[in-house]
Amino acid sequence: MSFVLAMIISYLIGSVSFSTIIAKSIAGIDIRQHGSGNAGATNTLRVLGRGPGILVLILDALKGLAAMGIAHLITGGDPIAYALAGIFAIIGHNWPIYYGFRGGKGIATTVGVALGLSPTSFLVTGLVAVLVIILTRYVSLGSLVLATLLPLCLLFFGADRSFVWISLIITVLAYVRHYRNIVRLIQGTERKLGDKSH
């Protein structure tokens, strides 16, 4: 029961949409009706600016860490529950029960989960992702690179094998949520960082 409870709590924590809350409080808007329509840090950055975008990034990342920490306490340190709690937080972010199951793409929350799984892997994947974004100005491409490298880094740096296998779910979720971005990247129509929202 403690395992199930931990997953439910993790999903509910992940379902808190900070981009929606902040956009409503700052500008009185539903962020999902502006820019790309995505309830996440990148769209918040485009629509509301750097400060709110960074704040959403940090808070969404902390959701993943908080869910994992609570799962760790509830289950007495079960490593599988700990890792899966991060997955459920990402699922909550992507399909939030509080907001009609219309959320973000889960990358900011994935950043927090990556930190919880392995600080070293977090640093490596984060740095590579940031470098890709700087060079290409495609946030979506950097996000996919991060999600792709995470299982490989966890394996390389000797993380618990359960973490490696569970992290593959993160990779799949990222590709599912970025399907349209992938199509636009192939077509050459993907928005770049710094483009005006439209």
N, C-alpha and C positions, 0 to 999 in steps of 0.2 A: 504493500500500500504506500509506503514511503516513496518508492520509485515513481509510481503513478502520480502521486501528489506533487513530487518535484517537477515532473514533466508538465503538469497542468499549470503550476505556478510559473514555470519558465515561459510557457506559451502566453500566459496573461501578461507577464512583464514585457515580453517582446511585442505584444499588441499595443503597447503605449506608443502612439505616434508623436514623437516630439516635433517633427516638422509641421504636422497639422496643428498641434497645440501652440507652437511658437508663431506660426503664420497667422493664426486666428487672433492671438493676443497682441501681436505687433501691428499687423496690417488689416485685421478683420476679414481675412480671406480664407477660403479653403484652398490650400496649396495644390490640391489635386485638380483644381479648375484653372490652373495657370502653368505657364511654361510647358514642360514635358508632360505634366499631369501626374508625375511621380511624387509620392510622399517620402522624400529622402533628402539627404544632405546636399547632393549636387543640384537638385532642382531648387532647394531653398537658397543656395548660393546664387543661382541664376536670377531668381525672382526677388529675393530680399537683400542680397548682398553678402559680403564676406563674413561679417560678424555672426549673423544668424546661421549661416551655413556651417561655420566652424563649430558653433554651439550645438547644432543638431548632430554633427559628426561625433562629437565627444559624448553627448548623452546617449546616442544610439549605440555607440561602442560600449558604454558602461552598462547598458541593458544586458548585453551578452555576458559580461563579467559578473554582474549581479545574479543573473539566473544560475550561472555555474557555481557561484559561491553558496547560494541558498541550497542548491541540490547537494552540494558537498556536505553541508551541515545536516540536512534532513536525512540523507542516506548513510551517514556515518563514514563518508569518504569513499563511496563507491566510484571508481574511475570511469566506468561506463555511463553511470548516471550523470556524472560531472560533465563528460563530453557531450552526451545527448541533450543535456539541458541547454547547451549552446545552440544545438540544432533547433530545438523547440523555440528558443528565443528568436532565431532567424525566421522560422516559419511564422511566428506571431507577428514579426515586423512585416513580412511579405503579405500575409493574409490576416490582418488584425480583426479580431472579433468585435472590437468597439467601433470600428469604422467601416462596417459593411464589407469586410474582407478585402478592402482596397488599400494596399499599403505600398511599401517601397520595394527595393530590389535586394536589400539585405546586406549590402557590402559593408556599411559602417558597423553594423552589428557583428558581421563576420570578423572585422578588425579586432573587436573586443574579444571575440571567441578565440581568435588566433593567439592573442596575448595570453589568454587563460590556458590554452593548450601548451604553448611553448614560447616564452619570450624571445628566444633566439630565432625561431622560425618566423615569429611576428616581425622582428626587425629586418630579416632578410627579405621576406615577401613584401613587406611594406616599402622598403627602400627601392626594390626593383619596380614595384607598381608606381611609386612616385616618379621614378626616373622615366618610365614609359609615358606617364601622363605629361611630364615636362617636355619630352621630346616630340610627342605626337599631338598633345592637347586633347586626346581622347580619354575621358574619364572611364568610359565603358571598357575600353581596351585594357587600361591599367587594372580595373576591377577584375576582369577575366584572367589577367596574368596572375594577380594575387591569389585568386581562387584555384587556379591551376597549379601554382607552385606550392601551395600550402601542404598538400599530402606528401609531395616529394621532399620538402624541407623537413617535415616531421619525421619521415622515414630516415633521411640522411643524418639528422641530429639525434637519432636514437630515442624518439618519444615512445611512449607506451603504444604497442601495436594496435590496441583498441582505438587510440586517438587517430592513428593513421587511417584505419578503415572507416571510422565515423566521419573523418574530415572529407572523405570522398563524397559524402552526401552534400556537404557544403559546396563542393565543386559542381555537382549536378544541379543544385538549386540555383547557383549563380548563372549557369548556362541557360537554364529554363527561363529565369527572369530576364535575362539579357537577349532573348531570342531576336526580338525586333532590332535591338542594337547591333547584333551580329549581322543581320540582313542589311542594315544601313551601312555598316562598316564595309561590307563586301561591295555594296552599290556606290560607295563613296559619298553618301548623303548624311552620315552621322554628324551631329552637332559637335563642335569642338569647344573646349573650355574657353570661356571668354565671349562666345557668341551670345548675342542678345536672345532672351527668351522669346518664343513666339508660338 
